[in-house]
Amino acid sequence: MHRYFTNQRHEALRHQVREFAESEVRPRIAEMEASRTVCHDLSRRIARQGWIGATVPRAYGGMGAGHLAKTLIIEELSRVSGAMGAMAQASQLGAAKIIHFGSEEQKKTWLPAVATGACLPTIAVTEPQSGGHVLGMTSRAVRDGDDYVLDGRKIYVGNSHVGDLHGVVVRTGEGSKGLSAFLVEADRPGLRVGAQQQAMGLHGFSFGELFLDNCRVPAANLLGSEGDGLAVAYSSSVLYGRPNLTAVSLGIHQAVLDETARFCAERERYGKPLAHLANIKIKLGRVQSRLLTARLAAYHAVHLLDQGLPCDAELMNAKLVNVETALESARDAMDIHAACGLFTDRPVERFLRDAHHISAPAGTTEVQLLRLGELALGTAKGEWSSRLASLVRREPSDIAEDDRAAAPAVAGRRTSLLRERTALRPTG
């Protein structure tokens, strides 16, 4: 599978991230687990590697490497620490809104800083009373001369306590056309970050609250135009949130397999390693099978995204498959470890806790199934991957060099896939 979807440069990037994760992240896990608070310095150290700019165009100082490269980065960080994988994916999600909707001035101002790790961006959409119902939000922005004044409250903001630039979606009017998005600097008067609350897992990562109280921002901080807020929220969630969280689940899943196989080889029962027992082999075989399927779904989806092909369904399915299978495998790993898995001297209980955190963001399993059902019935409201194909299509870069010869075939597959999608939709 690696040979099919990735080239030598992708694998070199994987090796680079893996070495960093082993040498710089793994030694900090015990500290993060004990403190259960955000790890500021490690978050910054990861950002300074340039990986947050994986999909930032090279014209703005980014890697311009595409979504598959981004997936590898998040996966390898998550294989060692789900918290640091979550940190990386949250800021890459925050960069999406600027890449797709930012003005040229906004891109020149912020994307180079994102690419160098000097700026960790976030996106703030969810509210306490509306949850995943984006149109139910009540936070507002009112125009006042050359400024907007923002008031409201946002929750579950990834990287809330390390973010430098928050992308805040609020109401400027009524209905679906009444949402707008703003770039709000973390030190801007009127913006306050709530105290970090301890969570079940992802210790070292923060996903907290933002309070906006008469927060005045220049009109130049508006992303796109008034009324673009729903598009900012949905496109960021679909094109970045789902594949990013897929990658976190994939990394945790790989860690589950690695650790459990190691445990089975070391632990003895009846005078032989646990791995010699047939029932243990069968459980490990299920974990291996799930992981192979999950990785195929993940890489295939972002491969299509990199090629500018319609892939909303594949992105939904990739998150669904990866979240569910990682949880199933973590539970199997707990069964294999038995009482040993209940203690924190082994990481398997951490894997299970961390895996649970990936379910809700960017849509629960039920939401993905609902949207896939609508697609099957032909009632889906269009595909974000098709609407923004020209923006997500990967620019030529060193990491993509091996794929350039395949460009004519890719164009043909794009046309073919569009026709297939149209043909599958019911008529009449």
Beta strands, then each sheet from edge to edge (+ up, - down):
strand 1: 121-124
strand 2: 140-144
strand 3: 147-158
strand 4: 165-171
strand 5: 179-185
strand 6: 191-193
strand 7: 207-218
strand 8: 222-223
strand 9: 268-269
strand 10: 272-273
sheet 1: 1+ 4+ 5- 8+
sheet 2: 2+ 3- 7+ 6-
sheet 3: 9+ 10-
end
